[in-house]
Amino acid sequence: MVKIKNRQLEIVLYLNEVEKSTIKELSERFEVSKRTIMRDIDKISSFGIPIHTQAGYRGGVFIPKGNKFERSFFSDSEIEELVLAIHIINGIRKNNKKSSILKKLELLIPELTYLKEFDFSEYLKIELFDEKLVSDDHIFEMINKSLDEEKFLKITIDNQIFNIEPLNYVLRSSGLFLEAVFKEDIMLFEVLKIEKCELLDKEFKRGDYVNILKK
């Protein structure tokens, strides 16, 4: 399934449950590099969430007890928007597994989450595309790792091999695409047409290209 930065929310939820963790432990738990976890922590902090890192024997990564969120962390309208977003995601993938975020919301705020989930499932049918956009979880896992780790990706489409630098997903009415650099040109690759996908060891700086795209 498509997972775009859900990990940052899952890190916050995990730190909300435990007293303290470490960069190494978070890296192993979420199966990304230590550098990626550090970027996640910076991004979480930019959202205004007081996540702390402390060096030394008694150090680690933690959210101070007084700032750990409870039921009041989300408003009713925010819960509704989250459940709707997850419902839309389920509408574009073949595998209708319940999102891990939705499962955690059910634990945190069971009554409201169950109610909103029932409402959307019962009364809202998502038909944005003629066919589901998500077919192979492995391909999305490789793409997401490439985006996270900023490593080249080798993809095969119609028996042609492309070594690309992935920048982001692009969702259009015609389908889901991967925007990437191939031989210094920025191109779009339709995700459903990707037959094989392999993460390479060669690194690139995604931020350099993203800044160009924003201009």
URGIZI-V349587 format. One record per residue. RES is the residue in three letters. SS is DSSP state (h for helix, s for strand, l for the rest). PHI is phi in whole degrees, 0 to 359 (999 if undefined). PSI is psi in whole degrees, 0 to 359 (* if undefined). Layout:
<<RES	SS	PHI	PSI> <RES	SS	PHI	PSI>>
This chain:
<<MET	l	999	159> <VAL	l	285	123> <LYS	l	236	111> <ILE	l	245	98> <LYS	l	62	20> <ASN	h	299	333> <ARG	h	301	324> <GLN	h	296	320> <LEU	h	292	322> <GLU	h	293	328> <ILE	h	296	316> <VAL	h	298	316> <LEU	h	297	321> <TYR	h	293	315> <LEU	h	293	337> <ASN	h	290	336> <GLU	h	269	328> <VAL	l	253	161> <GLU	l	287	318> <LYS	l	197	150> <SER	s	227	189> <THR	l	226	164> <ILE	h	300	317> <LYS	h	297	314> <GLU	h	294	319> <LEU	h	295	321> <SER	h	299	316> <GLU	h	289	320> <ARG	h	295	319> <PHE	h	260	4> <GLU	l	58	46> <VAL	l	225	173> <SER	l	285	163> <LYS	h	298	324> <ARG	h	297	320> <THR	h	295	319> <ILE	h	298	320> <MET	h	297	320> <ARG	h	295	320> <ASP	h	299	317> <ILE	h	297	318> <ASP	h	298	318> <LYS	h	293	317> <ILE	h	300	318> <SER	h	297	324> <SER	h	292	341> <PHE	l	281	355> <GLY	l	92	7> <ILE	l	274	124> <PRO	l	284	76> <ILE	s	265	130> <HIS	s	245	144> <THR	s	239	134> <GLN	s	226	126> <ALA	l	279	166> <GLY	l	102	178> <TYR	l	302	317> <ARG	l	262	15> <GLY	l	277	190> <GLY	s	151	196> <VAL	s	245	130> <PHE	s	201	160> <ILE	s	250	123> <PRO	l	307	143> <LYS	h	307	319> <GLY	h	292	346> <ASN	h	251	359> <LYS	l	292	134> <PHE	l	274	152> <GLU	l	237	207> <ARG	h	306	322> <SER	h	286	354> <PHE	h	297	325> <PHE	l	250	138> <SER	l	278	167> <ASP	h	300	319> <SER	h	292	326> <GLU	h	292	321> <ILE	h	298	317> <GLU	h	299	318> <GLU	h	293	320> <LEU	h	296	313> <VAL	h	295	321> <LEU	h	297	316> <ALA	h	300	317> <ILE	h	293	322> <HIS	h	297	321> <ILE	h	294	318> <ILE	h	300	316> <ASN	h	298	334> <GLY	h	283	347> <ILE	l	249	5> <ARG	s	237	154> <LYS	l	286	325> <ASN	l	267	108> <ASN	l	272	48> <LYS	l	289	143> <LYS	l	290	135> <SER	l	299	142> <SER	h	297	328> <ILE	h	294	319> <LEU	h	297	321> <LYS	h	298	320> <LYS	h	287	324> <LEU	h	297	324> <GLU	h	296	326> <LEU	h	286	322> <LEU	h	282	316> <ILE	l	225	72> <PRO	h	299	310> <GLU	h	298	309> <LEU	h	293	319> <THR	h	296	314> <TYR	h	302	317> <LEU	h	296	312> <LYS	h	293	320> <GLU	h	298	318> <PHE	h	296	315> <ASP	h	303	311> <PHE	h	291	322> <SER	h	293	324> <GLU	h	277	323> <TYR	h	244	355> <LEU	l	233	116> <LYS	l	255	124> <ILE	l	265	117> <GLU	l	225	65> <LEU	l	282	332> <PHE	l	226	158> <ASP	l	292	330> <GLU	l	222	159> <LYS	l	297	147> <LEU	l	271	340> <VAL	s	252	122> <SER	l	238	321> <ASP	l	233	109> <ASP	h	299	326> <HIS	h	298	319> <ILE	h	297	318> <PHE	h	292	324> <GLU	h	299	317> <MET	h	293	318> <ILE	h	297	315> <ASN	h	295	322> <LYS	h	294	321> <SER	h	297	317> <LEU	h	295	319> <ASP	h	291	313> <GLU	h	273	350> <GLU	l	56	53> <LYS	s	239	150> <PHE	s	300	153> <LEU	s	234	131> <LYS	s	260	116> <ILE	s	241	154> <THR	s	239	125> <ILE	s	227	123> <ASP	l	52	44> <ASN	l	66	10> <GLN	s	258	140> <ILE	s	256	133> <PHE	s	232	125> <ASN	s	264	109> <ILE	s	239	163> <GLU	s	247	97> <PRO	s	294	138> <LEU	s	249	314> <ASN	s	187	167> <TYR	s	277	149> <VAL	s	231	118> <LEU	s	260	119> <ARG	s	235	169> <SER	l	298	336> <SER	l	272	355> <GLY	s	142	189> <LEU	s	256	129> <PHE	s	236	158> <LEU	s	250	118> <GLU	s	274	126> <ALA	s	209	161> <VAL	s	264	128> <PHE	s	229	115> <LYS	l	53	47> <GLU	l	73	2> <ASP	s	255	141> <ILE	s	271	122> <MET	s	229	164> <LEU	s	249	132> <PHE	s	240	124> <GLU	s	290	124> <VAL	h	298	320> <LEU	h	297	339> <LYS	h	272	353> <ILE	l	286	118> <GLU	l	271	321> <LYS	s	223	155> <CYS	s	210	128> <GLU	s	221	131> <LEU	s	279	130> <LEU	s	257	163> <ASP	s	280	341> <LYS	s	290	132> <GLU	s	258	159> <PHE	l	217	170> <LYS	l	254	99> <ARG	h	299	323> <GLY	h	301	327> <ASP	h	299	317> <TYR	h	284	320> <VAL	h	299	321> <ASN	h	296	325> <ILE	h	292	319> <LEU	h	295	329> <LYS	h	284	342> <LYS	l	285	*>>
